[in-house]
Amino acid sequence: KDISNASKTTLKSVLERHLAERIKVVREPRKEQSRFNTVTKHDIVNRYLSNLTPQIFAKYRDDRLDEKVKPATVCRELSFMSVAIKKAVRLYNCWLPEHPIPNDIKPKESPPRNRRLEEGEFDKLMEHCKTKKNAYWCSMIEFAIETAMRLNEQLTLTWDKVDLKNMLITVLAEHSKTGISR
């Protein structure tokens, strides 16, 4: 196979192209732009694809973790670069003998949070919010707890998605974190 295109193409150019295509279709383009901006601050992006190795990405990972960046964030950054490189190989004729970001390079992520209110915490929360000048605080907090809706789901909710008679709310796929209506 011919690696001539990969030896003339920088990681930055692949990431720029990937971002330009991806930003049009993702739910949160600002996050993608922010991830791109963060990754492109590292000198790794100036390397040609043919010169990228797992050791280089392991150093990137270690540098980011040394900066006290959370493992989940580093995983997302590595995934962003990995998808862009795979796309370059598949679509842009930038063949590589091996993918430079193997899965074992990604740091282990912390387990997800599973926090529930303890006995008496809800009452304390309601008492505290009653002392605030905004009369809607208590209602907003109670709604959030009772529905278990994420903030974005709450903020994008419209009356046509609320069925008061049957006490149902429909969350559209484009507003849910999972991309699935419910």
TASULWO-V90875 format. One record per pair of residues at least 6 apart in sequence whose C-alpha atoms are under 6 Angstrom apart, sorted by the first residue. I is the first residue (numbers start at 1). GAP is how many residues later the second one is. If there is no record, write none. Layout:
BEGIN
I:GAP + I:GAP
END
This chain:
BEGIN
3:92 + 5:89 + 6:43 + 6:44 + 6:88 + 7:41 + 7:43 + 9:39 + 10:36 + 10:37 + 10:38 + 10:39 + 11:34 + 11:38 + 12:33 + 15:69 + 18:66 + 23:6 + 52:48 + 53:47 + 54:46 + 54:47 + 58:47 + 71:36 + 71:38 + 72:37 + 75:31 + 88:6 + 89:6 + 126:12 + 129:8 + 129:9 + 153:22 + 161:8 + 161:9 + 162:7 + 170:12 + 171:10 + 171:11 + 172:9 + 173:6 + 173:7 + 173:8
END
